[in-house]
């Protein structure tokens, strides 16, 4: 067995033909596992590092097929017969329920894949990369939680002439960050909140390691470009103090290509329900178009000469004051 087949990664999913995660058409590899707990996280299924299952109650018809099929006896019908209950102590995550459900009420989030399997899937899109100037983007979760796997995927893609990018929080040991830098064309990194206390409050961790890693990447000899991303979350980080503070940090960077605002959305609420988890920001309303553009204009004014773009599928313009 060669190395590319032996190194396994926990993969959430792969999405093809993305236009929001780098230049051209991108194949985006989403990995599982994240050490942060952003309160606005839209992919809660990416937080756990292992494959897991979810249950969409609104799709369940109470047929009981999964209950009878479960080899561990971990499933049972509720008293009213309308939904399935799980005994977590008995469940071994064998995913038999997923394969047996005729209504796809049970969902599997994630699979273990080898480097070779992943690269072969990515390479299927080479023709689209060639004509669009695209490539592969590795996202998460947090990709640096699987730094050895990511390094091997990036290396193999570069050997095939495929453009490479990684989306990361950079909340990882420097040794993990350094493993992937030689094989990167573009690094997308979040600065979620520039104030350390508020970062701890909203993200669940201190940001000192993140900012230190950004500085080290910026000072590294590797010829990559950096895009700083700010998830624009009302009440959490859309205020003047955070945007001006982040702009001041960005002014120190040499490899910075642009700053991108990613407007808050609520697309992950269904997945929280499927995982039987509470979403603490369920009443938060996404920012209006006018608010997004005003915040982008303000940020551009704080950092003259650095393009500010509104991403995440928002039909806005690149601002450059």
C-alpha positions as CSV (number, residue, x, y, z in Angstrom):
1,X,0.0,0.0,0.0
2,X,1.5,3.4,-1.0
3,X,1.4,6.4,1.3
4,X,-1.5,8.2,-0.4
5,X,-3.7,5.2,0.2
6,X,-2.5,4.7,3.8
7,X,-3.1,8.2,5.1
8,X,-6.8,8.6,6.0
9,X,-8.8,11.8,6.6
10,X,-12.2,12.4,8.1
11,X,-14.1,14.0,5.2
12,X,-17.5,15.7,5.6
13,X,-18.2,16.2,1.9
14,X,-17.0,17.4,-1.4
15,X,-18.7,20.2,-3.4
16,X,-18.0,20.8,-7.0
17,X,-18.1,23.9,-9.2
18,X,-18.0,26.4,-6.3
19,X,-17.4,30.0,-7.2
20,X,-17.2,31.4,-3.6
21,X,-14.1,29.7,-2.3
22,X,-11.3,31.0,-4.5
23,X,-10.5,31.9,-8.1
24,X,-12.4,30.1,-10.9
25,X,-14.4,27.0,-10.4
26,X,-13.4,25.2,-7.2
27,X,-13.8,21.7,-5.9
28,X,-14.2,22.2,-2.1
29,X,-13.1,19.5,0.3
30,X,-14.8,19.9,3.6
31,X,-13.1,18.1,6.5
32,X,-14.5,17.2,9.9
33,X,-13.3,18.3,13.3
34,X,-12.9,21.8,14.7
35,X,-11.5,23.0,18.1
36,X,-13.5,26.2,18.0
37,X,-17.2,26.7,18.9
38,X,-18.3,29.8,17.1
39,X,-21.8,30.6,18.2
40,X,-22.9,31.3,14.7
41,X,-21.4,28.2,13.1
42,X,-23.4,27.2,10.1
43,X,-21.9,23.6,9.8
44,X,-22.3,22.0,13.2
45,X,-21.8,18.6,11.6
46,X,-18.2,19.6,10.9
47,X,-17.3,20.1,14.5
48,X,-17.0,16.5,15.5
49,X,-13.9,14.8,14.1
50,X,-15.5,11.4,13.5
51,X,-18.4,10.4,11.2
52,X,-21.8,10.9,12.9
53,X,-25.5,10.5,12.2
54,X,-28.4,12.9,12.3
55,X,-32.1,12.4,12.4
56,X,-34.5,14.6,10.4
57,X,-37.8,14.2,12.4
58,X,-39.9,15.9,9.7
59,X,-39.0,13.2,7.2
60,X,-39.7,10.2,9.5
61,X,-43.0,8.4,8.9
62,X,-42.7,6.1,11.9
63,X,-42.4,2.9,9.9
64,X,-40.0,1.4,12.4
65,X,-37.7,-0.2,9.8
66,X,-34.6,1.3,11.3
67,X,-35.7,0.2,14.8
68,X,-36.0,-3.4,13.7
69,X,-32.7,-3.2,11.7
70,X,-30.5,-1.7,14.4
71,X,-28.1,-4.5,15.4
72,X,-27.4,-2.9,18.8
73,X,-31.0,-2.4,19.8
74,X,-30.3,1.3,20.3
75,X,-33.4,2.6,18.5
76,X,-37.0,2.6,19.7
77,X,-40.3,4.2,18.8
78,X,-41.7,7.1,20.8
79,X,-44.9,6.5,22.8
80,X,-46.9,8.3,20.1
81,X,-45.2,6.3,17.3
82,X,-44.3,9.4,15.4
83,X,-40.5,9.4,15.8
84,X,-37.5,7.3,16.7
85,X,-35.6,7.6,19.9
86,X,-31.9,6.7,20.3
87,X,-30.2,5.2,23.3
88,X,-26.8,6.9,22.9
89,X,-25.2,4.4,25.3
90,X,-26.0,1.5,23.0
91,X,-25.4,3.3,19.6
92,X,-22.2,2.2,17.9
93,X,-22.6,4.5,14.9
94,X,-22.7,1.6,12.5
95,X,-25.1,3.7,10.3
96,X,-27.3,0.7,9.4
97,X,-30.3,3.0,10.2
98,X,-29.0,5.4,7.5
99,X,-28.9,2.7,4.8
100,X,-32.3,1.1,5.8
101,X,-34.4,4.3,6.1
102,X,-36.8,4.6,3.0
103,X,-37.4,8.3,3.7
104,X,-33.8,9.3,4.3
105,X,-34.7,10.6,7.8
106,X,-31.3,9.3,9.0
107,X,-28.3,11.1,7.7
108,X,-24.6,10.3,7.8
109,X,-22.2,13.2,8.2
110,X,-18.7,12.2,7.1
111,X,-16.6,9.3,5.9
112,X,-13.0,8.2,6.2
113,X,-11.2,8.6,2.9
114,X,-7.6,8.0,1.8
115,X,-5.5,10.7,0.2
116,X,-5.6,8.7,-3.0
117,X,-9.4,8.5,-3.0
118,X,-9.7,12.3,-2.4
119,X,-7.2,13.3,-5.1
120,X,-8.8,11.0,-7.7
121,X,-12.1,12.7,-7.0
122,X,-10.6,16.2,-7.3
123,X,-8.7,15.3,-10.5
124,X,-12.0,14.5,-12.2
125,X,-12.6,18.3,-12.4
126,X,-9.2,19.2,-13.9
127,X,-10.8,20.3,-17.2
128,X,-13.0,22.8,-15.3
129,X,-9.9,24.1,-13.4
130,X,-8.0,24.6,-16.7
131,X,-10.7,26.6,-18.4
132,X,-11.8,28.7,-15.4
133,X,-8.5,29.2,-13.6
134,X,-9.9,27.2,-10.6
135,X,-8.6,24.5,-8.4
136,X,-9.1,22.8,-5.1
137,X,-10.0,24.5,-1.8
138,X,-9.7,22.5,1.5
139,X,-12.1,23.8,4.2
140,X,-13.7,22.5,7.4
141,X,-14.3,22.2,10.2
142,X,-10.6,23.1,10.8
143,X,-8.3,21.5,8.1
144,X,-5.2,21.9,10.3
145,X,-6.7,19.4,12.7
146,X,-5.7,16.9,10.0
147,X,-2.5,18.6,8.9
148,X,-0.7,15.5,7.7
149,X,-3.7,14.4,5.5
150,X,-4.1,18.0,4.2
151,X,-0.4,18.2,3.4
152,X,-0.5,15.0,1.3
153,X,-3.6,16.1,-0.6
154,X,-2.1,19.5,-1.4
155,X,1.2,17.9,-2.5
156,X,-0.5,15.5,-4.8
157,X,-2.7,18.2,-6.3
158,X,0.3,20.4,-6.9
159,X,2.0,17.5,-8.7
160,X,-1.0,17.4,-11.0
161,X,-0.7,21.2,-11.6
162,X,-3.9,22.0,-9.7
163,X,-4.2,25.3,-7.9
164,X,-4.5,25.0,-4.1
165,X,-6.2,26.9,-1.4
166,X,-7.0,26.3,2.3
167,X,-9.7,28.0,4.4
168,X,-8.7,27.9,8.1
169,X,-9.0,29.7,11.4
170,X,-5.2,29.1,12.0
171,X,-6.1,27.9,15.5
172,X,-3.5,25.2,15.5
173,X,0.2,24.6,16.5
174,X,2.6,26.4,14.2
175,X,4.1,23.0,13.3
176,X,0.8,22.0,11.8
177,X,0.5,25.3,9.9
178,X,4.0,25.0,8.5
179,X,3.4,21.5,7.1
180,X,0.9,22.9,4.5
181,X,2.5,26.2,3.5
182,X,4.9,24.9,0.8
183,X,2.0,23.5,-1.2
184,X,-0.4,26.5,-1.0
185,X,-1.2,29.1,-3.6
186,X,-3.8,30.9,-1.4
187,X,-4.6,31.0,2.3
188,X,-8.0,32.1,3.5
189,X,-8.0,32.9,7.2
190,X,-10.8,34.2,9.5
191,X,-10.3,37.0,11.9
192,X,-13.6,36.6,13.8
193,X,-13.2,39.2,16.5
194,X,-10.1,41.4,17.2
195,X,-10.9,41.9,20.9
196,X,-9.5,38.9,22.9
197,X,-12.3,38.9,25.5
198,X,-15.0,39.1,22.9
199,X,-13.3,36.4,20.9
200,X,-13.3,34.1,23.9
201,X,-17.0,34.9,24.4
202,X,-18.2,34.3,20.9
203,X,-15.7,31.7,19.6
204,X,-14.8,29.8,22.8
205,X,-11.0,30.3,22.6
206,X,-8.4,33.0,22.9
207,X,-7.2,34.5,19.6
208,X,-3.5,35.0,20.5
209,X,-2.4,31.8,18.6
210,X,-4.5,32.8,15.6
211,X,-3.0,36.3,15.3
212,X,0.5,34.9,15.9
213,X,0.2,32.3,13.2
214,X,-1.1,35.0,10.7
215,X,2.0,37.0,11.4
216,X,4.3,34.0,10.9
217,X,2.6,33.0,7.7
218,X,2.9,36.6,6.5
219,X,6.6,36.7,7.3
220,X,7.3,33.2,5.9
221,X,9.3,32.7,2.6
222,X,6.5,30.9,0.9
223,X,5.0,32.7,-2.2
224,X,1.4,32.5,-1.2
225,X,-1.3,35.1,-1.0
226,X,-3.6,35.7,2.0
227,X,-7.2,36.7,2.1
228,X,-8.5,37.7,5.5
229,X,-12.2,36.8,6.1
230,X,-14.5,38.5,8.6
231,X,-17.8,36.7,9.2
232,X,-20.2,39.7,9.7
233,X,-22.4,38.7,12.6
234,X,-24.8,41.4,13.9
235,X,-24.1,42.2,17.6
236,X,-20.9,40.0,17.6
237,X,-18.4,41.7,15.4
238,X,-20.1,44.2,13.0
239,X,-19.3,47.3,15.1
240,X,-16.8,50.0,14.3
241,X,-14.3,49.0,16.9
242,X,-13.9,45.5,15.6
243,X,-13.7,46.5,11.9
244,X,-11.2,49.3,12.5
245,X,-9.2,47.1,14.8
246,X,-9.1,44.3,12.3
247,X,-8.2,46.8,9.6
248,X,-5.3,48.0,11.7
249,X,-4.0,44.5,12.1
250,X,-4.3,43.9,8.3
251,X,-2.3,47.0,7.5
252,X,0.8,45.2,8.9
253,X,0.5,42.3,6.4
254,X,2.6,42.0,3.3
255,X,1.0,39.0,1.7
256,X,-2.6,40.3,2.1
257,X,-4.5,40.3,-1.2
258,X,-7.9,41.4,0.0
259,X,-10.3,41.4,3.0
260,X,-13.6,39.6,2.5
261,X,-16.8,40.1,4.5
262,X,-19.0,37.0,4.9
263,X,-22.5,38.0,5.9
264,X,-24.2,36.0,8.6
265,X,-26.9,33.5,7.5
266,X,-29.0,30.9,9.2
267,X,-28.7,28.0,6.8
268,X,-27.4,25.6,9.4
269,X,-30.5,25.6,11.6
270,X,-31.9,22.4,10.2
271,X,-28.6,20.5,10.8
272,X,-28.7,21.6,14.5
273,X,-32.2,20.1,14.7
274,X,-30.9,16.9,13.0
275,X,-28.1,16.6,15.6
276,X,-30.5,17.3,18.4
277,X,-28.6,20.4,19.3
278,X,-29.8,23.9,20.4
279,X,-28.8,26.8,18.2
280,X,-28.2,29.7,20.5
281,X,-28.6,32.4,17.8
282,X,-31.9,31.1,16.4
283,X,-33.5,34.5,16.8
284,X,-30.7,36.5,15.2
285,X,-31.7,38.2,12.0
286,X,-29.1,38.3,9.1
287,X,-27.9,41.8,8.2
288,X,-29.7,43.7,5.5
289,X,-28.1,44.4,2.1
290,X,-27.8,48.1,3.1
291,X,-26.1,47.2,6.3
292,X,-23.7,44.9,4.6
293,X,-22.6,47.4,2.0
294,X,-22.3,50.2,4.6
295,X,-20.0,48.0,6.7
296,X,-18.0,47.0,3.7
297,X,-17.6,50.7,2.8
298,X,-16.6,51.6,6.3
299,X,-14.0,48.8,6.4
300,X,-12.6,49.9,3.0
301,X,-12.2,53.4,4.4
302,X,-10.2,52.1,7.3
303,X,-7.7,50.3,5.1
304,X,-6.9,52.4,2.0
305,X,-5.6,50.5,-1.0
306,X,-6.7,47.1,0.2
307,X,-9.7,45.7,-1.7
308,X,-12.7,44.8,0.4
309,X,-15.1,42.2,-1.0
310,X,-18.4,40.9,0.1
311,X,-18.5,37.2,-0.4
312,X,-20.6,34.2,0.6
313,X,-22.8,34.5,-2.5
314,X,-23.7,38.1,-1.9
315,X,-24.1,40.0,-5.1
316,X,-22.0,43.0,-4.1
317,X,-19.0,44.9,-5.5
318,X,-15.3,45.0,-4.6
319,X,-14.5,48.2,-2.8
320,X,-11.1,49.8,-3.0
321,X,-10.8,53.2,-1.3
